[in-house]
Every structure is written in structure tokens, then in C-alpha cells.
Amino acid sequence: MSTTTEPVSETRGYRPSQKVLHWLTVAAVGAQFAVGYNLDLDGECDPPGEDRSGGDTSDAFEERLDRLEDRCEARADDYDLLGGGFDLAELHLLLGLTVLALGVVRPLWRKVAGLPPWSEHLSAADRRLVHWTERTLLLLLVVVPVSGLLLVGTGDDAWLPLHVGAHVAFFVALAAHLFTNLRPAILRRML
């Protein structure tokens, strides 16, 4: 029988299923933000200055606007993933539904699988921050996609402040999450 033992909190870590759900969420959220911030929801390719276009502008100015608009439309065609059947907006919707599903599954799976003991590398203040940050992130994994679905589904811009506010809250909570969890001794539990 060995007299030296490793701390339980460092040897146990998270279950493989929890790690998979965590990293799937990271990938889905990362992809969602990448697509969302490249998405032109209005589908407009009118370049700045288009409103001044007309009889009192030079031919060179008109040609420049046409080139900009052609480039934008070509970029929009690049996002047509399945040749007319699946564009960037639809990918954004699919990723949003994926994030929403993960946002529902993760807390349920936590109840089933439980959580490992706290890392000894976290102070009491760190533990409180981690606790509330994780709860906030899990809540926002539902609020952000639901507010986006309401925004698109109703066509009512009244949902826009909630959607944008939820994004801001997500980034604040994510920064706090990264602040407490990017230390090697802590991160190792999720790898």
C-alpha cells in the first residue's frame, strides 16, 4: 500500500462525456460567432456611397461602386454551401439550434454525471466566480439562440436588444471563465 497519494481533485477531473460536451459546445459557439459576424442578415451588398449614386457622380465613382457590389455578391455566393440549398443564414440557424440543444443537454447531463471535486488550485473566491460564471454561461447558451430565433422568426426588431445584450453578457462571462480556468493545473482537468 502506497503512502503517497495524488489529490483526488487532480486525478479525477471531468468525465469523458462531459469533456466531449464541453468541447463540442466550444466548437459550436466559436463557429456560430464566426458565421454570425460574417452574416449580412439583410442580404444587401450596397456599398457605402450607393445612395449618392446617380446622374451627378462620375463614371469612375459608379464603376468603383459596381466593383464593390460585385465583390460582395460573389462573397455571398461563396457562402452557398450546397449549390443553392444551404446558405450562410441557414448555417447560422443550424448552429444556433445546435448551441441551443447543447445548452439544454449540458445542465441535464451535469445532474446525471455530477461534477468532480473542486481543484485545490482554486481559492474560495475563485470557486464562487467559477460557480456563477458557469451557471451564467449555461443560461446564455439558451438565451442567445432563443432570442435569435425570436428575432428571425417574428421579424420583430424588439428582440434585438435582448439578443445583443445576451451576446455582451456571454462575452463578459466567457472572459471570467477563461480568467479562472486557463491555468494549466485547472485546464488539465478538461483536457
Salt bridges, closest charged atoms under 4 A:
GLU10 OE2 - HIS121 NE2 3.97
ASP126 OD2 - ARG183 NH2 3.19
GLU134 OE1 - ARG110 NH2 2.78
